[in-house]
């Protein structure tokens, strides 16, 4: 774990762009302040971001969307890039995710049929073994994604990059794969393909799990079982829905982070102010799309956005 000259932890990518370094340093400097964020579906990338403004008079600091390809002829990545450039120029921090189908399937990917389907142990082994047919198909997926990430790099836009999220759950094909040849291997392969082969250096690598839970057939297991290690992760995040802000899970993630920032990668119900007061190290929260309106009252949204520690788009103290 490299330490920068100012005492902050350096990016895991030693070739990280100046913009990525600045953003990560800013996140590390937040202390008890928290960046507000809002996810938008890739087909309506303004809707919920604008809803926050209508409710609070303020835009979120972070805008997020997804490279998910669910239909249509055009790769949605082109629209994602256009919208990300627009939001960056307007002053927002960009976070992107990747709901991708199994490499054995063809895009566009069905949600239940591919993204949330299962992968056999045999196929998983082939997937993470270079030279196999399935690994080559996976490379094609990643290389297509790289085209879009490179365009953002050319525009000098840093990205909070959180691929293959909620890996400790049982609902995605990449989920609940334990051990050195499990999820950690896939994460490292992706990291190496994007940073070493494609030389994409504008990414801040956000390892984004789900809050642990023991609901039968909908479990999410301990964070540490799926962590690829400090050399591959800049920020550790978790997703919390249904107001599940358990203190012991917050402390588990802090301990695993060992000095690196932690964040709320996705939330359904916003944390109440009293939760933020006793869990002050969250670097940001991002409300998941329509949950802003269906799971939160306008009063709750205003309360969190008016909290003195909450930072909005106009509060960001980095180059824009």
C-alpha positions in Angstrom: 0.0 0.0 0.0 1.9 3.1 -1.3 1.9 6.3 0.8 2.0 9.5 -1.2 4.4 12.3 -0.1 1.5 14.2 1.6 0.8 11.2 3.9 -2.2 10.1 1.9 -2.5 6.6 0.3 -1.4 6.6 -3.3 -3.7 5.1 -6.0 -3.1 1.4 -6.6 -2.4 2.2 -10.2 1.1 3.8 -10.1 0.3 5.4 -13.5 -2.9 7.0 -12.3 -3.8 10.2 -14.1 -3.4 13.6 -12.4 -7.1 13.9 -12.3 -7.6 10.5 -10.7 -4.9 11.3 -8.1 -6.6 14.6 -7.3 -10.0 13.1 -6.9 -8.7 10.2 -4.7 -6.7 12.7 -2.5 -9.8 14.8 -2.2 -11.9 11.8 -1.1 -9.2 10.9 1.4 -9.3 14.4 2.9 -13.1 14.5 3.6 -12.8 13.3 7.2 -16.4 13.5 8.5 -17.8 15.2 5.4 -19.8 13.0 2.9 -20.4 13.5 -0.8 -24.0 13.2 -1.9 -24.8 11.1 -5.0 -27.6 9.9 -7.2 -27.7 7.0 -9.7 -29.6 7.4 -12.9 -30.6 4.6 -15.3 -28.6 4.8 -18.6 -31.7 5.5 -20.6 -32.8 8.5 -18.5 -29.6 10.0 -17.1 -31.1 13.3 -15.9 -34.3 12.2 -14.3 -33.4 11.4 -10.6 -30.4 13.8 -10.6 -32.8 16.6 -11.5 -35.4 15.3 -8.9 -32.9 16.0 -6.1 -32.5 19.6 -7.3 -36.3 20.0 -7.4 -36.6 18.6 -3.9 -33.6 20.3 -2.2 -32.5 23.2 -4.4 -29.1 21.4 -4.8 -27.6 19.0 -7.2 -25.8 15.9 -5.9 -22.0 16.0 -5.9 -21.8 12.5 -7.6 -23.7 11.4 -10.7 -23.7 7.7 -11.5 -25.0 5.4 -14.2 -24.4 1.9 -15.7 -22.9 0.3 -18.9 -25.6 -2.3 -18.8 -26.7 -3.4 -22.3 -30.3 -4.6 -22.1 -31.6 -4.0 -25.6 -31.3 -2.1 -28.9 -28.7 -2.1 -31.6 -26.3 0.6 -30.3 -23.9 -0.3 -27.5 -25.2 1.9 -24.7 -21.6 2.8 -23.7 -21.6 5.6 -26.3 -24.5 7.3 -24.6 -23.0 6.7 -21.2 -19.9 8.5 -22.3 -21.7 11.4 -23.8 -23.8 11.9 -20.7 -20.8 11.5 -18.4 -18.9 14.1 -20.3 -21.9 16.5 -20.0 -22.2 15.9 -16.2 -18.5 16.3 -15.7 -18.6 19.6 -17.5 -21.4 20.7 -15.2 -19.2 20.0 -12.2 -20.3 16.5 -11.0 -18.1 13.7 -10.0 -18.6 10.6 -12.1 -19.2 7.0 -10.9 -19.8 4.2 -13.3 -20.8 0.5 -12.9 -21.1 -2.5 -15.2 -24.1 -4.9 -15.0 -22.7 -7.2 -17.6 -24.0 -10.5 -18.8 -22.1 -13.8 -18.7 -19.2 -13.9 -21.3 -20.8 -17.0 -22.7 -23.9 -15.0 -23.7 -24.3 -12.4 -26.5 -25.3 -8.8 -25.9 -27.9 -7.4 -25.4 -28.0 -9.3 -22.1 -31.2 -10.4 -20.4 -31.4 -9.5 -16.7 -32.6 -12.8 -15.3 -31.4 -14.8 -18.2 -27.8 -13.6 -18.1 -26.8 -10.9 -15.5 -28.5 -12.7 -12.7 -28.0 -16.2 -13.9 -25.6 -18.8 -12.5 -22.3 -19.9 -13.9 -21.0 -23.5 -13.4 -17.7 -24.2 -11.5 -16.4 -25.6 -14.8 -17.2 -22.4 -16.7 -15.8 -20.2 -14.0 -12.5 -22.1 -14.1 -12.4 -21.7 -17.9 -13.3 -18.0 -17.6 -10.3 -17.2 -15.4 -7.9 -19.3 -17.4 -6.1 -17.4 -20.1 -6.1 -19.0 -23.5 -9.5 -20.8 -23.1 -12.5 -20.0 -25.4 -14.5 -18.5 -22.5 -11.6 -16.3 -21.4 -11.3 -15.0 -24.9 -15.0 -14.1 -24.9 -14.5 -12.3 -21.6 -11.6 -10.4 -23.1 -13.9 -9.3 -25.9 -16.3 -7.9 -23.3 -13.6 -6.0 -21.5 -12.0 -4.7 -24.7 -15.3 -3.3 -25.8 -15.8 -1.6 -22.5 -12.3 -0.2 -22.7 -13.2 1.8 -25.8 -15.6 3.9 -23.7 -13.3 4.2 -20.7 -10.5 5.4 -23.0 -12.7 8.1 -24.3 -13.3 9.4 -20.8 -9.6 9.3 -20.2 -9.0 11.3 -23.3 -11.4 13.9 -21.9 -9.4 13.9 -18.6 -12.4 12.7 -16.6 -11.6 10.6 -13.5 -14.1 7.8 -12.8 -15.1 6.1 -9.5 -15.2 2.7 -11.1 -17.2 0.0 -9.4 -17.4 -3.1 -11.6 -18.7 -6.6 -10.6 -20.4 -5.1 -7.5 -22.3 -7.0 -4.7 -20.0 -9.9 -5.2 -20.6 -11.3 -1.7 -24.3 -11.8 -2.6 -25.9 -14.7 -4.5 -27.8 -12.9 -7.2 -25.2 -12.2 -9.9 -23.2 -14.7 -12.0 -20.0 -13.4 -10.4 -21.4 -13.6 -6.9 -20.3 -15.9 -4.0 -17.1 -17.1 -5.6 -14.7 -17.7 -2.8 -11.0 -18.3 -2.6 -7.9 -17.3 -4.6 -9.6 -18.7 -7.8 -12.9 -17.1 -7.0 -14.0 -13.5 -7.4 -10.6 -12.1 -6.4 -9.1 -13.7 -9.5 -11.7 -12.1 -11.8 -11.2 -8.7 -10.2 -7.4 -8.9 -10.7 -7.8 -10.0 -14.3 -10.0 -7.0 -15.0 -7.7 -4.7 -13.2 -4.7 -5.9 -15.2 -6.5 -5.9 -18.5 -7.7 -2.3 -18.1 -4.6 -0.8 -16.4 -1.7 -2.8 -17.9 -3.0 -3.9 -21.4 -5.2 -0.9 -22.2 -3.3 1.6 -20.0 -6.5 3.2 -18.7 -5.3 5.4 -15.8 -8.3 7.6 -15.0 -10.0 5.0 -12.8 -10.4 4.9 -9.1 -11.0 1.3 -8.3 -14.0 0.9 -6.0 -14.6 -2.6 -4.6 -18.3 -2.5 -3.9 -19.9 -5.3 -1.8 -23.4 -5.6 -0.3 -24.2 -5.2 3.3 -24.0 -8.8 4.8 -27.3 -10.5 5.5 -28.5 -14.1 6.3 -31.8 -14.1 4.4 -32.3 -17.6 3.0 -31.6 -17.8 -0.7 -30.8 -14.0 -0.7 -27.6 -14.1 1.4 -24.7 -11.7 1.4 -21.6 -13.1 3.1 -18.7 -11.5 5.0 -16.8 -8.9 3.2 -13.3 -10.4 3.7 -14.2 -13.6 1.8 -14.2 -11.7 -1.5 -11.6 -9.0 -1.0 -8.8 -9.0 -3.6 -6.3 -7.2 -1.5 -5.0 -3.7 -0.8 -2.9 -3.7 -4.0 -6.0 -3.8 -6.2 -8.5 -1.5 -4.4 -8.6 2.3 -3.9 -12.0 2.5 -2.1 -14.1 -0.1 -0.3 -17.9 0.4 -0.7 -21.0 -1.4 0.3 -24.7 -1.3 -0.7 -27.4 -0.8 1.9 -31.1 -1.1 1.3 -34.1 -1.1 3.7 -32.3 1.1 6.2 -29.8 -1.7 7.2 -27.1 0.5 8.6 -25.6 -2.0 11.0 -22.9 -0.5 13.2 -20.9 -3.8 13.3 -20.9 -4.0 9.5 -19.7 -0.4 9.2 -16.8 -1.3 11.6 -16.0 -4.5 9.7 -15.6 -2.6 6.5 -13.5 0.1 8.2 -11.2 -2.6 9.5 -10.9 -4.3 6.2 -10.1 -0.9 4.5 -7.2 -0.4 6.9 -7.0 3.3 6.2 -8.5 3.4 2.7 -11.8 5.3 2.2 -15.1 3.6 2.5 -18.4 4.6 0.9 -22.0 3.7 0.4 -22.0 2.6 -3.2 -25.8 2.3 -3.4 -28.5 3.0 -0.9 -32.2 2.6 -1.0 -33.4 4.5 2.1 -31.1 7.4 2.9 -29.3 7.1 6.3 -30.8 9.4 8.9 -28.6 12.1 10.2 -28.1 10.3 13.5 -26.7 7.4 11.6 -24.2 9.6 9.8 -23.1 11.1 13.1 -22.1 7.6 14.5 -20.8 6.4 11.1 -18.9 9.5 10.1 -16.3 7.8 7.7 -18.6 7.2 4.8 -17.0 9.2 1.9 -20.2 9.3 -0.2 -23.6 7.9 -0.6 -25.5 7.2 -3.9 -29.2 6.7 -3.9 -30.3 4.1 -6.4 -32.5 5.7 -9.1 -36.2 5.5 -8.3 -35.6 4.6 -4.7 -35.1 8.3 -4.2 -38.9 8.8 -4.6 -40.3 5.4 -3.6 -38.3 4.8 -0.4 -37.6 8.3 0.9 -39.9 11.0 1.9 -39.1 14.5 0.7 -38.4 15.5 4.3 -35.8 12.7 4.6 -34.0 13.8 1.4 -34.0 17.5 2.6 -32.8 16.5 6.0 -29.8 14.6 4.6 -29.0 17.3 2.0 -29.2 20.0 4.6 -26.9 18.2 7.0 -23.8 20.4 7.5 -21.5 17.5 6.6 -23.2 16.7 3.3 -21.4 18.1 0.2 -23.3 18.9 -3.0 -22.1 19.7 -6.5 -21.4 23.3 -5.6 -19.3 22.3 -2.6 -16.8 20.1 -4.5 -13.2 21.4 -4.0 -11.4 19.9 -6.9 -10.6 21.0 -10.5 -13.7 21.0 -12.7 
